[in-house]
């Protein structure tokens, strides 16, 4: 069952919201469609569900891993190459705190960047359809659906008020 993409273009937010409502009534999950817009709209303005993210977990995990690696690096280096200077202890806390602090921050930053890529759903699993009119103020509703439902989705988007409907290249011809 091959999945193809279809993009409906709307002039206003009401038509796009109506299209999203129609898609929900037609048993499409929120992973099967996406609203594209060049203008900022509040979350949920088109009737799409709230997207739960876990971005806040990534810096904590990264900081914990960075802390652990920094401590292991500090202890491992000082124990592997013991240099006793003036009777001072081999494991000294003041120099260890600086390296531990830097390692913790480095881990948090690296994992935050990975978290942003992951939570942004990159790369996208949806088809790659775009129209330059979206940047000019139109609102796009992109749907990934089985080939046998393409005509049904085309009719539904047009009934919701789509100005234009574009099919993914390679999709079955319109009937």
Sine and cosine of phi, psi and omega as CSV:
sin_phi,cos_phi,sin_psi,cos_psi,sin_omega,cos_omega
0.00,0.00,0.99,-0.13,-0.02,-1.00
-0.97,0.24,0.61,-0.79,0.02,-1.00
-0.96,-0.28,0.71,-0.71,0.02,-1.00
-0.83,-0.56,0.32,-0.95,-0.02,-1.00
-0.96,-0.28,0.49,-0.87,0.04,-1.00
-0.60,-0.80,0.67,-0.75,-0.07,-1.00
-0.83,-0.56,0.84,-0.54,0.08,-1.00
-0.97,-0.23,0.72,-0.69,0.00,-1.00
-0.96,-0.28,0.74,-0.67,-0.04,-1.00
-0.82,-0.57,0.56,-0.83,0.02,-1.00
-0.99,0.17,-0.51,0.86,-0.07,-1.00
-0.76,-0.65,0.25,-0.97,-0.05,-1.00
-0.94,0.34,-0.48,0.88,-0.02,-1.00
-0.90,0.44,-0.68,0.74,0.03,-1.00
-0.90,0.43,-0.66,0.75,0.02,-1.00
-0.91,0.42,-0.64,0.77,0.04,-1.00
-0.91,0.42,-0.62,0.78,0.05,-1.00
-0.91,0.42,-0.62,0.78,0.04,-1.00
-0.91,0.42,-0.65,0.76,0.03,-1.00
-0.90,0.43,-0.66,0.75,0.06,-1.00
-0.88,0.48,-0.68,0.74,0.02,-1.00
-0.89,0.46,-0.66,0.75,0.02,-1.00
-0.89,0.45,-0.65,0.76,0.03,-1.00
-0.91,0.42,-0.66,0.75,0.04,-1.00
-0.91,0.41,-0.45,0.89,-0.01,-1.00
-1.00,0.02,0.28,0.96,0.10,-0.99
0.93,0.36,0.50,0.86,0.12,-0.99
-1.00,-0.01,0.72,-0.70,0.03,-1.00
-0.99,0.14,0.27,-0.96,-0.03,-1.00
-0.93,0.37,-0.27,0.96,0.07,-1.00
-0.99,0.16,-0.20,0.98,-0.07,-1.00
-0.99,-0.10,-0.11,0.99,0.04,-1.00
-0.60,-0.80,0.36,-0.93,-0.02,-1.00
-0.53,-0.84,0.61,-0.79,0.04,-1.00
-0.99,-0.13,0.81,-0.59,-0.01,-1.00
-0.93,-0.36,0.77,-0.64,0.02,-1.00
-0.50,-0.87,0.52,-0.85,0.05,-1.00
-1.00,-0.04,-0.13,0.99,-0.01,-1.00
-0.94,-0.34,0.53,-0.85,0.02,-1.00
-0.97,0.24,0.79,-0.61,0.10,-1.00
-0.84,-0.54,0.50,-0.87,0.04,-1.00
-0.90,0.44,0.46,-0.89,0.01,-1.00
-0.88,0.47,0.77,-0.64,-0.01,-1.00
1.00,0.05,0.15,0.99,-0.05,-1.00
-0.91,0.42,-0.44,0.90,-0.04,-1.00
-0.97,-0.23,0.14,0.99,0.01,-1.00
1.00,0.04,0.07,1.00,0.04,-1.00
-0.96,0.26,0.41,-0.91,-0.06,-1.00
-0.95,0.30,0.29,-0.96,0.04,-1.00
-0.95,0.30,0.80,-0.61,0.01,-1.00
-1.00,0.02,0.88,-0.48,0.02,-1.00
-1.00,0.08,0.76,-0.65,0.03,-1.00
-0.85,-0.52,0.34,-0.94,0.02,-1.00
-0.81,-0.59,0.60,0.80,-0.03,-1.00
-0.89,0.45,-0.53,0.85,-0.05,-1.00
-0.91,0.40,-0.32,0.95,-0.01,-1.00
-0.97,0.23,-0.57,0.82,-0.10,-1.00
-0.86,0.52,-0.73,0.68,0.02,-1.00
-0.89,0.45,-0.58,0.82,0.01,-1.00
-0.92,0.40,-0.69,0.72,0.03,-1.00
-0.91,0.42,-0.70,0.71,0.02,-1.00
-0.88,0.47,-0.66,0.75,0.02,-1.00
-0.91,0.41,-0.66,0.76,0.02,-1.00
-0.90,0.43,-0.69,0.73,0.03,-1.00
-0.92,0.38,-0.66,0.75,0.05,-1.00
-0.89,0.46,-0.64,0.76,0.05,-1.00
-0.88,0.47,-0.73,0.68,-0.02,-1.00
-0.89,0.45,-0.70,0.72,0.01,-1.00
-0.91,0.42,-0.65,0.76,0.00,-1.00
-0.91,0.42,-0.67,0.74,0.04,-1.00
-0.90,0.44,-0.72,0.70,0.03,-1.00
-0.88,0.47,-0.65,0.76,0.03,-1.00
-0.90,0.44,-0.70,0.72,0.04,-1.00
-0.87,0.49,-0.81,0.58,-0.06,-1.00
-0.92,0.40,-0.71,0.71,-0.03,-1.00
-0.88,0.48,-0.68,0.74,-0.01,-1.00
-0.92,0.39,-0.70,0.71,-0.07,-1.00
-0.95,0.31,-0.49,0.87,0.04,-1.00
-0.99,0.16,-0.59,0.81,0.00,-1.00
-0.94,0.35,-0.58,0.81,-0.02,-1.00
-0.82,-0.57,0.95,0.30,-0.05,-1.00
-0.95,0.31,0.87,-0.49,0.06,-1.00
-0.85,-0.52,0.96,-0.29,0.00,-1.00
-1.00,0.07,0.87,-0.50,-0.03,-1.00
-0.90,-0.44,0.94,-0.35,0.09,-1.00
0.87,0.48,0.50,0.86,0.04,-1.00
0.97,0.23,0.20,0.98,0.01,-1.00
-0.98,0.20,0.40,-0.91,-0.01,-1.00
-0.92,0.39,0.47,-0.88,0.00,-1.00
-0.94,0.35,-0.71,0.71,0.04,-1.00
-1.00,-0.09,0.98,-0.19,-0.03,-1.00
-0.94,-0.34,0.77,-0.64,-0.10,-1.00
-0.94,0.35,-0.67,0.74,-0.05,-1.00
-0.83,0.56,-0.74,0.67,0.04,-1.00
-0.94,0.34,-0.48,0.88,0.00,-1.00
-0.92,0.38,-0.55,0.84,-0.05,-1.00
-0.91,0.41,-0.58,0.81,-0.02,-1.00
-0.91,0.41,-0.74,0.67,-0.01,-1.00
-0.92,0.39,-0.61,0.79,0.03,-1.00
-0.91,0.42,-0.67,0.75,0.04,-1.00
-0.87,0.49,-0.75,0.67,-0.01,-1.00
-0.90,0.44,-0.66,0.75,0.03,-1.00
-0.90,0.43,-0.62,0.78,0.03,-1.00
-0.90,0.43,-0.72,0.69,0.01,-1.00
-0.91,0.42,-0.66,0.76,0.02,-1.00
-0.88,0.48,-0.70,0.72,0.04,-1.00
-0.88,0.47,-0.67,0.74,0.00,-1.00
-0.90,0.43,-0.67,0.74,-0.02,-1.00
-0.92,0.38,-0.72,0.69,-0.01,-1.00
-0.88,0.47,-0.68,0.73,-0.01,-1.00
-0.95,0.32,-0.47,0.88,0.08,-1.00
-0.91,0.41,-0.69,0.73,0.04,-1.00
-0.89,0.45,-0.69,0.72,0.06,-1.00
-0.88,0.47,-0.63,0.77,0.02,-1.00
-0.90,0.43,-0.62,0.79,0.03,-1.00
-0.90,0.44,-0.69,0.72,0.03,-1.00
-0.89,0.45,-0.69,0.72,-0.03,-1.00
-0.92,0.40,-0.74,0.67,-0.05,-1.00
-0.96,0.28,-0.30,0.95,0.07,-1.00
-0.99,0.13,0.05,1.00,0.00,-1.00
0.84,0.54,0.73,0.69,0.05,-1.00
-0.98,-0.19,0.74,-0.67,-0.15,0.99
-0.96,0.27,0.46,-0.89,-0.04,-1.00
-0.96,0.27,0.59,-0.81,0.05,-1.00
-1.00,-0.01,-0.15,0.99,0.02,-1.00
-0.99,0.17,0.37,-0.93,0.01,-1.00
-0.88,0.47,0.37,-0.93,-0.01,-1.00
-0.99,-0.12,1.00,0.08,0.07,-1.00
-0.84,-0.54,0.70,-0.71,0.03,-1.00
-0.50,-0.87,0.47,-0.88,0.07,-1.00
-0.75,-0.67,0.72,-0.69,-0.03,-1.00
-0.88,0.47,-0.33,0.94,0.01,-1.00
-0.91,0.40,-0.34,0.94,0.05,-1.00
-0.89,0.45,-0.59,0.81,0.05,-1.00
-0.94,0.33,-0.33,0.94,-0.01,-1.00
-1.00,-0.05,0.10,0.99,0.07,-1.00
0.88,-0.47,-0.18,0.98,0.05,-1.00
-0.96,0.29,0.32,-0.95,0.03,-1.00
-0.90,-0.44,0.77,-0.64,-0.01,-1.00
-0.95,-0.30,0.64,-0.77,0.14,-0.99
-0.88,-0.47,0.94,-0.35,-0.04,-1.00
-0.98,-0.18,0.77,-0.64,-0.06,-1.00
-0.82,-0.57,0.72,-0.69,0.15,-0.99
-0.96,-0.26,0.90,-0.43,-0.08,-1.00
-0.65,-0.76,0.30,-0.95,0.08,-1.00
-0.89,0.46,0.48,-0.87,-0.05,-1.00
-0.84,0.54,-0.56,0.83,-0.04,-1.00
-0.95,0.31,-0.21,0.98,0.02,-1.00
-0.97,-0.26,0.08,1.00,-0.04,-1.00
-0.87,0.50,-0.70,0.71,-0.01,-1.00
-0.91,0.42,-0.63,0.77,0.02,-1.00
-0.89,0.46,-0.69,0.72,0.00,-1.00
-0.92,0.38,-0.64,0.77,0.05,-1.00
-0.85,0.53,-0.75,0.66,0.01,-1.00
-0.89,0.46,-0.67,0.74,-0.01,-1.00
-0.89,0.45,-0.66,0.75,0.02,-1.00
-0.92,0.38,-0.64,0.77,0.02,-1.00
-0.92,0.39,-0.63,0.78,0.03,-1.00
-0.91,0.41,-0.50,0.87,0.02,-1.00
-0.97,0.24,-0.16,0.99,0.07,-1.00
0.93,-0.37,0.37,0.93,0.01,-1.00
-0.92,0.40,0.73,-0.68,0.05,-1.00
-0.96,0.29,-0.63,0.78,-0.02,-1.00
-0.52,-0.86,0.51,-0.86,0.06,-1.00
-0.79,-0.61,0.83,-0.56,0.00,-1.00
-0.94,-0.35,0.65,-0.76,0.04,-1.00
-0.98,-0.21,0.50,-0.87,0.08,-1.00
-0.89,0.45,0.64,-0.77,0.06,-1.00
-0.85,0.52,0.71,-0.71,-0.02,-1.00
1.00,-0.08,-0.10,1.00,0.02,-1.00
-0.96,0.28,0.37,-0.93,-0.03,-1.00
-0.87,0.50,0.51,-0.86,-0.03,-1.00
-0.91,0.42,0.54,-0.84,0.01,-1.00
-0.93,0.37,0.61,-0.80,0.03,-1.00
-0.98,-0.18,0.00,0.00,0.00,0.00
